[in-house]
Amino acid sequence: MRVRFVWLVAGLLATIGTWVLAADREGEPAKPRARSIIAEFRKVDGTKLVLVIRGDSGERELICEYDSSTKFLAETDKNITVKIRGEGGVEREVTKPDTKAIALKDLVSGQRVAVTMLVGDEKTTPKCLEVRVLRPRPNREGKEGDRKPDPK
């Protein structure tokens, strides 16, 4: 009986401590966290990149700041095989596109890019960490709508 009471008191103290800590953080800005998106590059505006994200709700513009520490990369036609550690510590081989460094001036409007950025709260502009130009999508021959009827 006494052990249950101790666990009950410990649980209550932990819950109250969590509420107090959460109340202390309400006025503070959120810590920046890394986020990756795939978008279409539109233009450079000073030290900002203008990107277009397409989704179910339509198109929307995203503005991301860049500086001298931002990496600009482009995927090449070559593939490389890399070993990564997965769940449970099991290593497996993954094939991914090789990349090469490019300059900001090599970005062309309309290219698909994968952008890794630091996102804080709504008041701050996201900071670009890496901009990677993706390979063009391969043409899909044989989509459902393009099928020809079976000749019988």
C-alpha positions as CSV (number, residue, x, y, z in Angstrom):
1,M,0.0,0.0,0.0
2,R,2.8,2.4,0.9
3,V,4.6,1.7,-2.4
4,R,1.5,2.6,-4.4
5,F,1.2,5.9,-2.5
6,V,4.8,6.8,-3.2
7,W,4.3,6.1,-6.9
8,L,1.1,8.2,-6.9
9,V,2.9,11.1,-5.3
10,A,5.8,10.8,-7.7
11,G,3.5,10.8,-10.6
12,L,1.6,13.9,-9.4
13,L,4.8,15.8,-8.8
14,A,6.1,15.0,-12.3
15,T,2.8,16.1,-13.8
16,I,2.8,19.4,-11.9
17,G,6.5,20.0,-12.8
18,T,5.6,19.5,-16.5
19,W,2.8,22.1,-16.2
20,V,5.1,24.6,-14.5
21,L,7.8,24.2,-17.2
22,A,5.3,24.6,-20.0
23,A,3.9,27.7,-18.4
24,D,7.4,29.2,-18.2
25,R,8.1,28.7,-21.9
26,E,4.9,30.3,-23.2
27,G,6.4,33.8,-23.9
28,E,9.7,32.4,-25.4
29,P,10.2,32.0,-29.1
30,A,10.3,28.4,-30.3
31,K,13.7,26.8,-30.8
32,P,14.5,26.5,-34.5
33,R,14.2,23.0,-35.9
34,A,15.3,21.5,-39.2
35,R,12.6,20.9,-41.8
36,S,13.0,19.5,-45.4
37,I,10.6,20.3,-48.2
38,I,10.5,19.8,-52.0
39,A,9.5,22.9,-53.9
40,E,9.9,24.8,-57.2
41,F,12.6,27.5,-57.2
42,R,11.1,30.8,-58.4
43,K,13.7,33.6,-57.9
44,V,16.3,35.3,-55.7
45,D,15.3,38.4,-53.9
46,G,18.3,40.0,-52.2
47,T,19.3,37.5,-49.5
48,K,16.1,35.5,-49.8
49,L,15.0,32.6,-52.0
50,V,11.4,32.6,-53.3
51,L,10.1,29.0,-53.5
52,V,6.6,27.7,-54.6
53,I,5.1,24.7,-52.8
54,R,2.2,22.9,-54.5
55,G,-0.3,20.9,-52.5
56,D,-3.9,19.9,-52.2
57,S,-4.8,23.4,-51.1
58,G,-3.1,25.0,-54.2
59,E,0.2,26.9,-54.6
60,R,1.8,29.0,-51.9
61,E,5.0,30.9,-51.8
62,L,7.7,30.3,-49.2
63,I,10.5,32.7,-48.6
64,C,13.8,31.4,-47.1
65,E,16.9,33.4,-46.2
66,Y,20.3,32.2,-47.3
67,D,23.9,33.3,-46.4
68,S,27.5,32.2,-47.0
69,S,27.0,29.0,-45.0
70,T,24.2,27.7,-47.2
71,K,25.2,24.7,-49.4
72,F,24.0,24.7,-53.0
73,L,24.1,21.2,-54.5
74,A,22.9,19.5,-57.7
75,E,22.1,15.8,-58.2
76,T,24.1,14.1,-61.0
77,D,23.1,11.2,-63.3
78,K,25.4,8.9,-61.2
79,N,24.1,6.8,-58.3
80,I,26.1,6.0,-55.2
81,T,25.6,3.2,-52.7
82,V,25.8,4.2,-49.0
83,K,25.5,2.0,-45.9
84,I,23.2,3.4,-43.3
85,R,22.2,2.2,-39.9
86,G,18.5,1.4,-39.7
87,E,16.2,0.4,-36.9
88,G,17.7,-2.0,-34.4
89,G,21.2,-1.1,-35.5
90,V,20.9,-3.1,-38.7
91,E,23.1,-1.8,-41.5
92,R,21.7,-1.8,-45.0
93,E,22.7,-0.4,-48.4
94,V,20.8,2.5,-50.0
95,T,21.3,3.8,-53.5
96,K,21.0,7.6,-53.8
97,P,22.0,10.2,-56.4
98,D,25.5,11.6,-56.3
99,T,25.7,15.4,-55.8
100,K,28.1,18.1,-56.8
101,A,28.5,21.7,-55.5
102,I,27.1,24.5,-57.6
103,A,26.8,28.3,-57.2
104,L,23.7,30.3,-56.5
105,K,23.8,31.7,-60.1
106,D,23.4,28.1,-61.4
107,L,19.8,27.9,-60.1
108,V,17.2,28.4,-62.8
109,S,13.6,29.4,-62.2
110,G,11.3,26.4,-62.4
111,Q,13.7,23.8,-61.1
112,R,12.6,21.3,-58.5
113,V,14.7,21.7,-55.3
114,A,14.9,19.9,-52.0
115,V,15.5,22.6,-49.3
116,T,16.6,21.9,-45.7
117,M,15.9,24.9,-43.5
118,L,15.7,26.0,-39.9
119,V,12.2,26.9,-39.0
120,G,11.4,28.9,-35.8
121,D,8.1,30.5,-35.0
122,E,5.8,32.3,-37.5
123,K,7.4,35.7,-36.9
124,T,10.9,34.7,-38.2
125,T,11.9,33.9,-41.8
126,P,13.3,30.3,-42.2
127,K,17.0,30.1,-42.8
128,C,18.2,27.8,-45.6
129,L,20.9,25.3,-44.7
130,E,21.0,23.3,-48.0
131,V,19.4,23.7,-51.4
132,R,19.7,20.6,-53.6
133,V,18.5,20.7,-57.2
134,L,16.7,17.4,-58.0
135,R,17.1,15.4,-61.1
136,P,14.4,15.8,-63.7
137,R,11.6,13.2,-63.2
138,P,11.6,10.3,-65.6
139,N,8.8,10.2,-68.1
140,R,6.1,7.7,-67.0
141,E,5.1,5.6,-70.0
142,G,2.2,3.4,-69.3
143,K,0.2,5.4,-66.8
144,E,-3.4,4.2,-66.2
145,G,-5.1,6.8,-68.4
146,D,-2.7,6.3,-71.3
147,R,-3.4,2.5,-71.7
148,K,-4.6,1.3,-75.0
149,P,-7.5,-1.2,-75.0
150,D,-6.6,-4.9,-75.5
151,P,-7.1,-5.9,-79.1
152,K,-9.5,-8.9,-79.2
